[in-house]
Amino acid sequence: MNRIYRFHFEEYDEFDEEYGYLDESRHSDQQSLSSIQIHIDSIATPQGKALIRAIDLIWEEGEIIALTGPSGAGKSVICKFITGILPKNLESSGFVTYLSDEGNRDLSAMTEKARTSWNAGRMVYLTQETDLAFNPLRKISKSFKDALSLAGRSSRREELSAWFESVELEKELLDRFPHELSGGQVQRALLAIALATGARWVIADEPTSNLDKLTQKKIIELLLKLHAKNKLGVLLVTHDIKLAKTLASKKIVVGTPAIPPPSLQPAILEKQEQLLSVSNLNFDYRKKGWGRRIPVLHNIELTVNAGEWVGVIGGSGGGKSTLAKLITRLMPMQNGAISFSGQPISALNRIAQSQVIQLVFQNPYTSLNPRLTVIDQLKDAIPGPETNEAPWSPMLASFGLSALDLNRLPGYYSGGERQRLAIVRVLLKKPKLLIADEAISSLDESNQYLTLHTLQEVTRQTNMAMLFISHDLTWMQQVCHRIYVLDQGKIIESGATKTIHSNPQHAITRTLLEAARGNFDPNR
């Protein structure tokens, strides 16, 4: 089945009933000196499967355009076509032309070397895969200097520090390796490099999808501030329709526009046995150099009952993922107690533990083994002897994946498809407790709804419990019975979801609620 994605425009009036007056600075200047014309007849696989078809637009200097659409619609493919880094195994027909008072340039006709040279100092692509944004073996400062050298710019240490400070990053981070930075810090570092090279055109491919709401808010406000100050042209790729409408003067929709999903409701919960108990859990790690210990979790007390959905929310670096790894014994426990169904978690061997507790990771690019086909990974997930039956078929259909060819490696699929496949794989193990660590953050809104709705149906049918770790209160308010708010390794507030929403007691909780409403202020 071929997926052919077309597009349509939505240009916003100066006043919108839901969002109010739009900031005129986000609209293109009618007297702009340059623009980029993008025309795509088609992009297809070597087998002739159409991925993108019929796109034509003008991107003005200083204009913010939003590119939206469901997971797998080809948004990243469009970005790579514009930037000139489309994979060589894809067949494309179209052109990208730079239009200016000094003359026009057909960018798509350039050699790879010439296009790389042209991009340097003019156009930058901020990938959503922050794990791949920098060379993992080189310090950030070295990658920064390489980018400036390519653009013919000065790379003195004091200038690098100044650029980092302009995006609200500490200059000490220049001496870190990429894995030592959070996702939000990586995105800021990429913005600093874009500005330092003199880039006028920024393609931001889902720059905030895997970040917590507070960090999302800061990144978007920073992007708006830099856009206004430097007159950047921004192509913002996002599956967040509200964000697109709030920020952009023009929206491009690829694929079928999603119908806003109805609200979800937590399942009616009767008195149930306690499955998970976390008591007085503490964890720290030893900092290199002086051997100083840095606290990550402090005195965590948490419970989850059978059939219950419990939310854990907090900002980046708050310890949410560490908590998930300690519960699943991916990290060694230092002190405290974790028990499952009344017995210490350490009493379970690995096989027994995997039969009752499963974890879905945040990163869709590491959720599946990249060297095994998806069909083999689904087969491996089913306990007992192999059969000719395909018990995963109904589940794939529930997650909107029934049309996929499963005899392929994970790298073939989009990030959203990959993440849903990872969820299907763990559900085939029929766990009593599923820990979802930011498991829907990489999905568009319609697939977020579909995934949560399907998981709720699994809970109703099997009484599976859910520890739902997220940075997004928007969904958590709709699906969770109780919520724990985690900040800097401590639980600062907990209680019934309705109580947390209607009467938050802590300033951090109130800030999370504000961020969930999508209030952005570039002047902050």
Backbone hydrogen bonds, N-H to C=O, Kabsch-Sander energy under -0.5 kcal/mol:
donor,donor_aa,acceptor,acceptor_aa,energy
4,I,2,N,-0.7
5,Y,3,R,-0.6
5,Y,51,L,-0.6
6,R,4,I,-0.6
8,H,253,V,-1.1
10,E,251,K,-1.6
12,Y,249,S,-1.2
16,D,20,G,-1.6
20,G,16,D,-2.9
22,L,14,E,-1.8
26,R,23,D,-2.1
27,H,24,E,-1.8
29,D,61,E,-0.7
32,S,29,D,-1.9
35,S,99,L,-2.4
36,I,59,W,-2.4
37,Q,97,T,-3.0
38,I,36,I,-0.5
38,I,57,L,-2.9
39,H,37,Q,-0.5
39,H,95,F,-2.7
40,I,55,I,-3.3
41,D,39,H,-0.5
41,D,93,S,-2.9
42,S,93,S,-1.6
43,I,52,I,-2.3
44,A,91,E,-3.0
45,T,49,K,-2.2
48,G,45,T,-2.3
50,A,48,G,-0.6
51,L,43,I,-3.2
52,I,43,I,-1.7
53,R,5,Y,-2.1
54,A,41,D,-1.6
55,I,40,I,-2.4
57,L,38,I,-2.4
59,W,36,I,-3.0
60,E,58,I,-0.7
61,E,34,S,-2.0
63,E,60,E,-1.9
64,I,26,R,-1.2
65,I,63,E,-0.6
65,I,234,V,-2.9
66,A,250,K,-2.7
67,L,236,L,-2.7
68,T,66,A,-0.6
68,T,252,I,-3.1
73,A,70,P,-1.8
78,I,74,G,-2.0
79,C,75,K,-1.9
80,K,76,S,-2.2
81,F,77,V,-1.9
82,I,78,I,-2.4
83,T,79,C,-2.2
84,G,80,K,-1.1
85,I,80,K,-2.5
86,L,80,K,-0.7
90,L,87,P,-1.8
91,E,44,A,-3.0
93,S,42,S,-2.5
95,F,39,H,-2.6
97,T,37,Q,-2.6
98,Y,105,R,-3.0
99,L,35,S,-3.2
99,L,97,T,-0.6
101,D,33,L,-0.9
103,G,100,S,-1.6
105,R,98,Y,-2.3
107,L,96,V,-1.7
107,L,105,R,-1.2
108,S,96,V,-1.3
109,A,106,D,-1.0
110,M,107,L,-1.3
115,R,111,T,-2.7
116,T,112,E,-2.2
117,S,113,K,-2.0
118,W,114,A,-2.3
119,N,115,R,-2.8
120,A,116,T,-1.7
122,R,119,N,-2.9
123,M,119,N,-2.4
124,V,201,W,-2.3
126,L,124,V,-0.6
126,L,203,I,-3.4
127,T,125,Y,-0.9
130,T,128,Q,-1.7
132,L,129,E,-2.1
133,A,130,T,-0.9
138,R,135,N,-1.7
140,I,176,R,-2.6
141,S,174,L,-2.4
142,K,139,K,-0.6
143,S,139,K,-1.7
144,F,140,I,-2.6
145,K,141,S,-2.4
146,D,142,K,-2.1
147,A,143,S,-2.0
148,L,144,F,-2.1
149,S,145,K,-2.5
150,L,146,D,-2.1
151,A,147,A,-1.4
152,G,149,S,-1.1
153,R,148,L,-3.2
159,E,156,R,-0.7
160,L,156,R,-2.1
161,S,157,R,-2.4
162,A,158,E,-1.8
163,W,159,E,-2.2
164,F,160,L,-2.2
165,E,161,S,-2.4
166,S,162,A,-1.5
167,V,163,W,-0.8
167,V,164,F,-1.0
168,E,165,E,-1.6
169,L,164,F,-2.4
173,L,170,E,-1.8
174,L,171,K,-1.6
175,D,172,E,-1.5
176,R,173,L,-1.8
180,E,177,F,-2.0
181,L,178,P,-1.9
186,V,182,S,-2.2
187,Q,183,G,-2.0
188,R,184,G,-2.0
189,A,185,Q,-2.4
190,L,186,V,-2.3
191,L,187,Q,-2.0
192,A,188,R,-2.5
193,I,189,A,-2.1
194,A,190,L,-2.3
195,L,191,L,-2.5
196,A,192,A,-2.6
197,T,193,I,-2.0
198,G,195,L,-1.3
199,A,194,A,-2.1
200,R,122,R,-2.3
201,W,122,R,-2.4
202,V,233,G,-3.4
203,I,124,V,-2.9
203,I,201,W,-0.5
204,A,202,V,-0.7
204,A,235,L,-2.3
205,D,126,L,-2.5
205,D,203,I,-0.8
206,E,204,A,-1.0
206,E,237,V,-1.7
209,S,206,E,-0.9
211,L,208,T,-1.7
213,K,471,H,-1.1
216,Q,212,D,-3.0
217,K,213,K,-2.4
218,K,214,L,-1.9
219,I,215,T,-2.7
220,I,216,Q,-2.7
221,E,217,K,-2.4
222,L,218,K,-2.2
223,L,219,I,-2.6
224,L,220,I,-2.4
225,K,221,E,-2.2
226,L,222,L,-2.7
227,H,223,L,-2.3
228,A,224,L,-2.4
229,K,225,K,-2.1
230,N,226,L,-2.6
231,K,227,H,-1.4
232,L,227,H,-0.7
233,G,200,R,-3.1
234,V,63,E,-2.1
234,V,232,L,-0.6
235,L,202,V,-2.8
236,L,65,I,-3.1
236,L,234,V,-0.7
237,V,204,A,-3.0
237,V,235,L,-0.7
238,T,67,L,-2.1
238,T,236,L,-0.6
241,I,239,H,-1.0
244,A,240,D,-2.3
245,K,241,I,-2.4
246,T,242,K,-2.0
247,L,243,L,-2.0
248,A,244,A,-2.2
249,S,64,I,-1.8
250,K,64,I,-0.9
251,K,10,E,-2.2
252,I,66,A,-3.6
253,V,8,H,-2.2
253,V,251,K,-0.5
254,V,68,T,-2.7
254,V,252,I,-0.6
255,G,6,R,-1.6
270,E,268,I,-0.6
275,L,304,V,-2.0
276,L,304,V,-2.2
277,S,339,S,-2.3
278,V,302,L,-3.4
279,S,337,A,-3.1
281,L,300,I,-1.8
282,N,335,N,-1.6
283,F,297,L,-2.2
285,Y,294,I,-2.0
287,K,285,Y,-0.5
287,K,292,R,-3.7
290,W,288,K,-1.0
291,G,287,K,-1.0
294,I,285,Y,-3.4
296,V,283,F,-3.1
297,L,283,F,-2.3
298,H,489,G,-3.0
300,I,281,L,-2.3
302,L,278,V,-2.5
304,V,276,L,-2.1
306,A,273,E,-2.6
307,G,463,N,-1.2
308,E,305,N,-1.9
310,V,308,E,-0.6
310,V,466,M,-3.0
311,G,482,R,-2.9
312,V,468,F,-2.2
313,I,484,Y,-2.6
314,G,470,S,-0.7
318,G,315,G,-1.5
323,L,319,G,-2.1
324,A,320,K,-1.8
325,K,321,S,-2.3
326,L,322,T,-2.1
327,I,323,L,-2.2
328,T,324,A,-1.8
329,R,326,L,-0.9
330,L,325,K,-2.6
331,M,325,K,-1.4
334,Q,282,N,-0.6
335,N,282,N,-1.0
337,A,279,S,-2.5
339,S,277,S,-2.6
340,F,343,Q,-3.0
341,S,275,L,-2.9
343,Q,340,F,-1.7
345,I,338,I,-2.8
347,A,344,P,-1.9
348,L,345,I,-1.4
353,Q,349,N,-2.7
354,S,350,R,-2.3
355,Q,351,I,-1.1
356,V,352,A,-0.6
356,V,353,Q,-1.4
357,I,353,Q,-2.9
358,Q,433,L,-2.1
360,V,435,I,-2.8
361,F,359,L,-0.6
366,T,363,N,-1.6
367,S,363,N,-0.6
372,L,369,N,-1.3
374,V,408,R,-2.3
375,I,406,L,-2.2
377,Q,373,T,-1.7
378,L,374,V,-2.3
379,K,375,I,-2.1
380,D,376,D,-2.2
381,A,377,Q,-0.9
382,I,378,L,-0.6
382,I,379,K,-1.1
393,S,390,A,-1.9
395,M,391,P,-0.5
396,L,392,W,-2.9
397,A,393,S,-2.1
398,S,394,P,-1.9
399,F,395,M,-1.5
400,G,397,A,-1.5
401,L,396,L,-3.3
404,L,401,L,-1.7
406,L,404,L,-0.8
408,R,406,L,-0.5
412,Y,409,L,-2.1
413,Y,410,P,-1.6
418,R,414,S,-2.6
419,Q,415,G,-2.1
420,R,416,G,-1.9
421,L,417,E,-2.2
422,A,418,R,-2.0
423,I,419,Q,-1.7
424,V,420,R,-2.3
425,R,421,L,-2.3
426,V,422,A,-1.7
427,L,423,I,-2.1
428,L,424,V,-1.7
429,K,426,V,-1.0
430,K,427,L,-1.9
432,K,356,V,-1.0
433,L,356,V,-2.4
434,L,465,A,-2.5
435,I,358,Q,-3.2
435,I,433,L,-0.5
436,A,434,L,-0.7
436,A,467,L,-2.1
437,D,360,V,-2.3
437,D,435,I,-0.8
438,E,436,A,-1.1
438,E,469,I,-2.7
441,S,438,E,-0.9
443,L,440,I,-1.7
445,E,239,H,-1.0
448,Q,444,D,-2.3
449,Y,445,E,-2.4
450,L,446,S,-2.3
451,T,447,N,-2.4
452,L,448,Q,-2.5
453,H,449,Y,-2.9
454,T,450,L,-2.3
455,L,451,T,-2.4
456,Q,452,L,-2.3
457,E,453,H,-1.8
458,V,454,T,-2.0
459,T,455,L,-2.1
460,R,456,Q,-2.3
461,Q,457,E,-2.0
462,T,458,V,-2.6
463,N,459,T,-2.4
464,M,458,V,-0.5
465,A,432,K,-3.2
466,M,308,E,-2.7
467,L,434,L,-2.5
468,F,310,V,-2.8
468,F,466,M,-0.8
469,I,436,A,-2.3
469,I,467,L,-0.9
470,S,312,V,-2.3
470,S,468,F,-0.5
473,L,471,H,-0.6
476,M,472,D,-1.3
477,Q,473,L,-2.4
478,Q,475,W,-1.5
479,V,475,W,-1.4
480,C,476,M,-2.1
481,H,309,W,-2.6
482,R,309,W,-1.3
483,I,495,G,-2.5
484,Y,311,G,-3.0
485,V,493,E,-3.3
486,L,313,I,-3.5
486,L,484,Y,-0.6
487,D,490,K,-2.8
489,G,318,G,-1.5
490,K,487,D,-1.6
492,I,485,V,-2.3
492,I,490,K,-0.8
493,E,485,V,-1.0
495,G,483,I,-1.7
497,T,481,H,-2.0
500,I,496,A,-2.4
501,H,497,T,-2.4
502,S,498,K,-2.5
503,N,499,T,-2.6
510,R,506,H,-2.0
511,T,507,A,-2.2
512,L,508,I,-2.3
513,L,509,T,-2.1
514,E,510,R,-2.0
515,A,511,T,-2.5
516,A,512,L,-2.0
517,R,513,L,-1.0
517,R,514,E,-0.6
518,G,515,A,-1.4
519,N,514,E,-1.1
520,F,518,G,-0.8
524,R,521,D,-1.7
